[in-house]
Amino acid sequence: MALAFVTGTIARLGPNDATLVLGYERGAVKILVVSAAFITCMYYFDLYDSSVLSNRREVLARLISVLGTVCIFLALLYYVYPALELGRGIFLIGFLLVAVALLLWRQLFSAINSWEAARRTFAIAQEPWRACPRRG
């Protein structure tokens, strides 16, 4: 997620100005705050729960909820602490990149999870005692 906002900074300002913003204007700290907000919302909306990931509609609804919640939370945070606000256009570009990346990542995870060999490997990793039955 932080990479999406760094990319948004470079896309909006160019490489030279982006270096100044990230280094001297505490842009890296601002991006870490935004990334922490995304990760926290994804956790609270159970996007790391494998039982939720099997239902595509539920995943899409929760992803949209995460994006909306992050926008509202960051708007309140920027109101209280204006110094944390990212530059004009940087948040929008980064936000769109994060939204696309999350959708593609979840589709890739669903595709990998649908393979029989991958499911067997995941099952062994979760319950290793079933992989090697005990002799005795």
C-alpha positions as CSV (number, residue, x, y, z in Angstrom):
1,M,0.0,0.0,0.0
2,A,2.8,2.4,0.8
3,L,4.3,1.6,-2.6
4,A,1.1,2.8,-4.3
5,F,1.3,6.1,-2.5
6,V,5.0,6.5,-3.3
7,T,4.1,5.8,-6.9
8,G,1.3,8.4,-6.7
9,T,3.8,10.9,-5.3
10,I,6.2,10.3,-8.2
11,A,3.4,10.4,-10.8
12,R,2.0,13.7,-9.4
13,L,5.3,15.5,-8.7
14,G,8.0,13.8,-10.7
15,P,11.0,12.1,-9.3
16,N,12.9,15.1,-8.2
17,D,10.1,16.8,-6.3
18,A,8.9,13.5,-5.0
19,T,12.3,13.0,-3.3
20,L,12.0,16.3,-1.6
21,V,8.4,15.6,-0.4
22,L,9.3,12.1,0.8
23,G,12.5,13.2,2.5
24,Y,12.1,16.7,3.8
25,E,8.4,17.2,4.2
26,R,7.9,13.9,6.1
27,G,6.1,12.3,3.2
28,A,7.2,8.9,4.3
29,V,5.5,9.3,7.7
30,K,2.3,10.5,6.0
31,I,2.3,7.5,3.7
32,L,2.9,5.2,6.6
33,V,-0.1,6.7,8.4
34,V,-2.3,6.1,5.4
35,S,-1.0,2.6,5.0
36,A,-1.7,1.8,8.6
37,A,-5.3,3.1,8.2
38,F,-5.8,0.8,5.2
39,I,-4.3,-2.3,7.0
40,T,-6.4,-1.6,10.2
41,C,-9.6,-1.2,8.2
42,M,-8.9,-4.4,6.3
43,Y,-8.3,-6.2,9.5
44,Y,-11.6,-4.9,11.1
45,F,-13.6,-5.8,8.0
46,D,-12.2,-9.4,8.1
47,L,-10.5,-9.3,4.8
48,Y,-7.8,-11.7,6.2
49,D,-10.4,-14.4,7.1
50,S,-10.2,-17.2,4.6
51,S,-13.9,-18.1,5.0
52,V,-14.9,-14.7,3.8
53,L,-12.6,-14.9,0.8
54,S,-14.6,-17.7,-0.8
55,N,-17.6,-15.4,-1.5
56,R,-16.7,-12.9,-4.2
57,R,-19.7,-10.6,-3.6
58,E,-18.8,-10.4,0.1
59,V,-15.2,-9.6,-0.6
60,L,-16.2,-6.9,-3.1
61,A,-18.6,-5.4,-0.6
62,R,-16.0,-5.4,2.2
63,L,-13.4,-3.9,-0.1
64,I,-15.7,-1.0,-0.9
65,S,-16.5,-0.6,2.8
66,V,-12.8,-0.5,3.6
67,L,-12.1,2.1,0.9
68,G,-15.0,4.3,2.2
69,T,-14.1,3.9,5.8
70,V,-10.5,4.8,5.1
71,C,-11.6,8.0,3.3
72,I,-13.8,9.0,6.2
73,F,-11.2,8.2,8.8
74,L,-8.5,10.1,7.0
75,A,-10.7,13.1,6.4
76,L,-11.3,13.3,10.1
77,L,-7.6,12.8,10.8
78,Y,-6.7,15.5,8.3
79,Y,-9.2,17.9,9.9
80,V,-7.6,17.3,13.3
81,Y,-4.0,17.2,12.2
82,P,-3.7,19.1,8.9
83,A,0.1,18.5,8.8
84,L,-0.5,14.8,8.0
85,E,-2.3,15.6,4.8
86,L,-0.7,14.3,1.6
87,G,-0.3,16.8,-1.2
88,R,-3.0,17.7,-3.7
89,G,-3.6,14.8,-6.1
90,I,-1.2,12.4,-4.4
91,F,-3.9,10.8,-2.2
92,L,-6.3,10.4,-5.1
93,I,-3.7,8.7,-7.3
94,G,-2.5,6.5,-4.5
95,F,-6.0,5.7,-3.5
96,L,-6.9,4.5,-7.0
97,L,-3.7,2.5,-7.2
98,V,-4.5,0.8,-3.8
99,A,-8.1,0.0,-4.9
100,V,-6.9,-1.6,-8.1
101,A,-4.1,-3.5,-6.4
102,L,-6.5,-4.8,-3.7
103,L,-9.0,-6.0,-6.3
104,L,-6.3,-7.7,-8.4
105,W,-4.6,-9.2,-5.3
106,R,-7.9,-10.8,-4.1
107,Q,-8.6,-12.2,-7.5
108,L,-5.1,-13.7,-7.7
109,F,-5.6,-15.2,-4.2
110,S,-8.9,-16.7,-5.2
111,A,-7.4,-18.2,-8.4
112,I,-4.5,-19.7,-6.5
113,N,-6.8,-21.0,-3.7
114,S,-9.0,-22.7,-6.3
115,W,-6.2,-25.0,-7.4
116,E,-6.4,-28.4,-5.9
117,A,-2.7,-28.7,-5.1
118,A,-2.7,-25.3,-3.4
119,R,-5.7,-26.2,-1.3
120,R,-3.9,-29.4,-0.2
121,T,-0.7,-27.5,0.6
122,F,-2.7,-24.9,2.6
123,A,-4.5,-27.7,4.5
124,I,-1.2,-29.4,5.4
125,A,0.2,-26.0,6.6
126,Q,-2.9,-25.4,8.8
127,E,-3.1,-29.0,10.1
128,P,0.2,-30.7,9.8
129,W,-0.8,-33.7,11.9
130,R,-3.1,-34.9,9.2
131,A,-0.4,-34.9,6.6
132,C,1.6,-37.7,8.3
133,P,-0.7,-40.2,10.1
134,R,0.8,-41.6,13.3
135,R,1.9,-45.2,13.2
136,G,1.7,-47.1,16.3
